[in-house]
Amino acid sequence: MPPSGDQGSGTPEPASPYGTPGTPAADAPQPGHTPGPADTTAQPPTVGGPVDYSHPRRQNTAPPPPPPAAPPAQPGQPAQPVAGDATGWSMEERLYNQVWGMFEDLARSTAAYRSAVDFADSRMEKELDAALADPRSRIGAQGDTAREAARAKHAQLVEQARAAYDRDLGQLTAESEVVEPALPPAYARWDNPVWHGYRVPFEVPMAVRLGDLCLPECAELRIPMLVRLPLERGLWIDSGAAGSLDGSFLDPHELHRLAMDTAVALAARLVAVHPAGDYSLHVIDPAGSGAQALAPLVWSGVLAAPPAVGAAGVADVLARLTQRVDLVQMAVRSGAADSLPPGLDTSEQLLIVNDFPHGFDDRAVTQLRYLADEGPSVGVHLMMVADREDASGYGPLLDPLWRSLMRLTPVPDDHLADPWVGHAWTYEPALVPPGSQVLEQVLNQVAEARTKYT
């Protein structure tokens, strides 16, 4: 039976393990830059000249500046890669397109290499079968010569394919070494120096980095996994994936700790790349098992409220977010967005759920499914840290919930497939380097900016 969150009036709620958190700053939108007034002075028409059909008060959008030019290549050598050498209206968009171009290039090159190896294998098998089909050539020097010739052709084909593949990998590696240092905070790893010069942005970025992707043939070449914003699907950090690619198994408690670290790093990145007050974080931690991992979010003051504990806390958070989704949906469908209640927080919302389904009754589970399905379209997003086996008591009832979420793992795992050639890509989470204080420094700046623009 699934755990039930209903408690009688005589059963006390569990005490919060978080103590007295830092006072969260009120969410307030960060003011943007106010454009200067346009010159609306009417100009006298030119007699006999061409007719100007442009609107007198409409400013023409300037074309995007040209991408940086690559230095001329040496004769017989490939061109040197340049960061931002892609199409786009801004450097951010160019880097986004360049990263996904690298992803597609690696996918195609790997597919070509694997296809060439498969062809070499099938050709060697056919030649060996043909050599063994004649009983006279099964023994003696003639059979040995045929087998050696087939193996030599196979080795030559594989060597040629690998040489072409290594050439492509070298070019992609050189491009990655140029692109990685030029990435903005939303796209960069936590060890990128750009985080040390972090400033709260004034605009929402195009995408955010969820981790790295690589293939077994070139594990050292990692492509940033960028997902467009706002998120169209919720995130599920699987804390039950005990196996790893190297065959080792992690302790369940250690795996859950890594899953919470992954969730906190992703949540901190999301709140850091949005303008101050444009992104609110909510946490449900019924048993308080994630108190240590959630400490940076709690004590920096970036949470909208202290983490909810117990069944009553779970019900309260879910009821408020469900009401927000209902109100915004009704306002959008009726075309009356200005009729929302004055106290309603219209910023993007992210709900982090730890230890699901502990503390959830049937009503709470239904509300969570509703948020996962209807929330992203109105700015309410879900991030779950859970083991699917823990919710097996619900049977197939929760299958749509798991399918609606993007599954991520706290350890490297090859569970992601691309829609072009179907490669199984290895996902590696974007974690903060051990001993680094960059996460706390960034969150403190976010909380300070919220206080400043309140």
SVG drawing of the C-alpha trace seen along z (x, -y; Angstrom):
<svg xmlns="http://www.w3.org/2000/svg" viewBox="-13 -70 63 101">
<polyline fill="none" stroke="black" stroke-width="0.4" points="0.0,0.0 1.3,-3.5 2.1,-5.6 -0.7,-7.9 -0.3,-11.5 -3.6,-11.6 -2.9,-12.1 -5.3,-12.4 -5.7,-15.5 -3.8,-13.9 -0.7,-13.1 1.8,-16.0 3.5,-17.2 7.2,-16.4 9.5,-19.2 11.3,-21.0 15.0,-20.1 15.8,-23.5 15.6,-25.7 15.1,-29.4 16.0,-30.0 17.3,-33.3 14.5,-35.8 13.5,-35.2 13.3,-38.4 10.0,-39.3 9.8,-38.5 9.8,-41.7 10.5,-42.0 13.8,-43.6 13.4,-46.8 14.7,-46.7 16.2,-49.5 13.7,-52.2 14.3,-53.1 14.6,-56.8 11.7,-58.6 11.6,-58.2 11.9,-61.3 8.4,-61.9 9.1,-65.3 7.5,-65.2 9.9,-65.8 8.7,-67.8 8.2,-65.7 10.8,-65.9 9.3,-67.2 10.0,-64.9 11.9,-62.4 11.0,-58.7 8.1,-58.0 9.1,-56.9 6.7,-54.1 8.2,-53.6 6.2,-54.4 7.3,-57.8 7.4,-56.4 8.5,-52.8 12.2,-52.0 13.6,-49.6 15.2,-46.5 18.9,-46.5 20.3,-43.4 22.4,-41.1 26.1,-41.9 28.1,-39.4 29.6,-36.4 33.3,-36.6 35.5,-35.7 37.8,-32.7 41.5,-33.2 42.7,-32.0 43.7,-28.3 47.1,-27.1 47.2,-25.2 46.0,-21.7 44.7,-22.3 41.1,-22.8 39.9,-26.2 40.5,-27.2 37.2,-27.1 35.8,-30.3 33.2,-30.7 29.9,-32.1 30.6,-31.0 26.9,-30.2 23.7,-31.9 21.8,-34.0 20.7,-37.5 22.9,-37.5 26.0,-35.9 23.9,-33.8 21.8,-32.5 24.9,-31.8 26.5,-29.8 23.3,-27.9 23.1,-27.0 26.8,-26.2 26.6,-23.8 23.7,-21.9 25.6,-21.9 28.4,-20.2 26.0,-17.7 24.6,-16.9 28.0,-16.7 29.2,-14.2 26.0,-12.2 26.5,-11.9 30.2,-11.2 29.6,-8.4 26.8,-7.0 29.1,-6.9 31.9,-5.3 29.6,-2.6 28.1,-2.0 31.6,-1.5 32.6,0.9 29.3,2.9 30.0,3.1 33.5,4.3 32.2,7.0 29.6,8.2 32.0,8.2 34.5,10.3 31.8,12.8 30.7,13.2 34.3,13.7 34.9,16.3 31.7,18.1 32.7,18.2 36.1,19.5 34.6,22.2 31.9,23.1 34.3,25.1 35.4,28.3 38.7,28.3 39.7,24.9 38.7,25.7 42.1,27.2 45.5,26.5 47.3,23.3 44.5,22.1 42.0,21.8 44.4,20.1 45.3,17.6 41.7,16.8 41.0,16.2 44.0,14.0 43.0,11.9 39.5,11.4 40.8,10.3 43.3,8.0 40.6,6.3 38.5,6.0 41.3,4.4 42.1,2.0 38.4,0.8 38.2,0.3 41.4,-1.6 40.3,-3.9 37.0,-4.5 38.7,-5.2 41.1,-7.6 38.2,-9.6 36.4,-9.5 39.5,-10.7 39.8,-13.5 36.3,-14.6 36.8,-14.2 39.9,-16.4 38.0,-19.2 35.1,-18.9 37.5,-18.8 39.2,-21.9 35.8,-23.6 34.8,-22.5 38.0,-24.0 37.1,-27.3 33.4,-27.3 33.4,-26.2 35.3,-29.3 33.0,-31.6 29.7,-30.2 27.5,-32.5 26.5,-31.4 23.3,-29.7 25.3,-27.4 28.6,-27.1 29.8,-24.5 30.1,-25.4 33.9,-25.4 33.8,-28.0 35.4,-31.3 32.4,-33.2 30.6,-32.3 33.2,-34.2 32.1,-37.4 28.4,-36.6 25.9,-39.4 22.1,-39.0 20.8,-39.2 18.2,-41.5 16.8,-39.1 15.8,-35.4 18.3,-33.3 17.3,-31.2 18.3,-27.9 19.9,-26.4 22.5,-23.6 21.3,-20.5 24.5,-18.5 26.9,-17.0 26.4,-14.3 29.0,-12.0 29.3,-8.7 31.4,-5.6 33.7,-6.0 34.8,-9.4 34.0,-9.7 36.5,-12.6 34.5,-14.8 31.5,-16.2 28.7,-18.3 26.7,-20.6 23.0,-19.5 21.1,-22.6 17.3,-22.8 15.2,-25.7 13.5,-28.0 10.8,-28.0 10.9,-24.3 8.2,-22.3 8.6,-19.2 9.3,-18.6 12.5,-17.0 12.9,-13.7 16.2,-13.1 16.2,-9.3 17.6,-8.4 17.0,-4.7 19.5,-4.2 22.0,-2.3 24.1,-0.9 26.8,-2.9 28.5,-2.5 31.7,-1.1 29.7,1.7 29.9,0.4 26.9,0.0 26.4,-2.9 24.9,-2.9 21.2,-4.0 21.9,-6.8 24.9,-8.0 22.9,-7.9 20.1,-9.9 22.6,-12.5 24.0,-12.8 20.5,-13.1 19.7,-16.0 23.0,-17.7 22.0,-17.4 18.6,-18.9 20.0,-21.8 22.6,-22.6 20.0,-22.7 17.6,-24.8 20.4,-27.2 21.3,-27.5 17.7,-28.2 17.1,-30.9 20.5,-32.5 20.0,-32.8 16.6,-34.6 16.2,-38.3 15.7,-39.0 12.2,-38.2 11.3,-36.4 11.8,-32.8 10.5,-31.4 11.6,-28.2 9.4,-25.9 10.5,-22.8 8.6,-19.8 10.7,-17.7 8.2,-15.7 10.7,-13.8 13.5,-16.4 16.0,-14.0 17.3,-16.6 18.1,-19.3 21.9,-19.1 21.7,-19.3 19.1,-22.1 21.1,-24.2 22.5,-26.6 19.0,-27.4 17.5,-27.8 20.2,-30.0 20.7,-32.2 17.1,-33.2 16.2,-32.4 13.3,-30.1 9.8,-31.6 9.1,-29.9 10.9,-27.3 10.8,-23.7 7.4,-22.1 7.6,-19.2 4.9,-16.7 1.6,-15.9 0.1,-19.3 3.1,-21.1 2.7,-19.0 -1.0,-19.7 -0.5,-23.5 2.2,-23.9 0.3,-21.8 -3.0,-23.6 -1.4,-27.1 0.4,-26.1 -2.7,-24.3 -4.8,-27.4 -2.3,-29.5 -2.4,-27.2 -6.2,-27.4 -6.3,-31.1 -3.7,-31.8 -5.3,-29.3 -8.8,-30.9 -7.3,-34.4 -5.4,-33.3 -8.4,-31.4 -10.7,-34.4 -8.2,-36.9 -8.4,-38.8 -4.8,-38.6 -5.2,-41.9 -8.0,-40.4 -5.7,-38.2 -5.8,-38.8 -3.3,-41.6 -1.3,-39.3 -0.8,-36.5 2.8,-35.8 3.1,-35.8 6.7,-34.8 7.9,-31.4 7.6,-28.8 9.7,-25.7 8.6,-23.0 11.3,-20.6 9.8,-17.4 12.0,-15.1 11.3,-11.6 8.1,-11.1 5.6,-9.5 6.4,-10.0 3.9,-12.3 1.5,-12.2 -2.1,-11.0 -4.3,-10.3 -5.4,-13.9 -1.8,-15.1 -0.8,-12.6 -3.6,-13.8 -2.6,-17.5 1.0,-16.6 0.0,-14.9 -2.1,-18.0 0.9,-20.3 3.1,-18.1 0.5,-18.1 -0.9,-21.7 1.8,-23.6 4.5,-24.2 2.1,-26.0 1.4,-28.7 4.9,-28.9 4.7,-26.2 7.5,-23.6 8.2,-20.4 11.5,-18.8 11.2,-15.4 13.9,-13.5 12.4,-10.1 12.9,-6.3 10.2,-4.8 10.3,-1.6 9.2,-3.6 5.9,-4.4 5.3,-0.9 2.3,-0.6 0.3,-2.9 0.7,-0.5 0.1,-1.9 -1.6,-5.0 1.6,-7.0 2.9,-5.7 1.7,-8.9 3.5,-11.0 6.9,-9.3 6.5,-9.5 5.7,-13.2 9.0,-14.0 12.5,-14.2 14.6,-11.6 18.0,-12.6 20.5,-10.6 22.9,-11.7 25.6,-9.5 26.6,-9.0 24.1,-6.8 23.4,-6.1 19.6,-6.4 19.1,-9.4 18.6,-8.8 18.7,-11.4 15.9,-11.6 18.2,-11.5 20.2,-8.3 19.1,-6.8 22.4,-6.9 22.4,-6.0 24.0,-9.1 25.7,-9.1 24.3,-11.9 26.5,-13.4 25.0,-15.8 26.3,-19.4 27.5,-19.3 29.5,-21.9 33.2,-21.0 34.0,-19.5 35.1,-22.3 34.0,-25.1 32.0,-28.0 30.7,-29.3 27.1,-28.0 26.8,-29.9 28.3,-33.1 25.9,-33.0 22.9,-32.4 23.9,-35.2 24.1,-37.6 20.6,-36.5 19.2,-37.1 20.9,-40.5 19.5,-41.5 16.0,-40.5 16.3,-42.7 17.7,-45.6 14.9,-45.6 12.1,-45.0"/>
</svg>
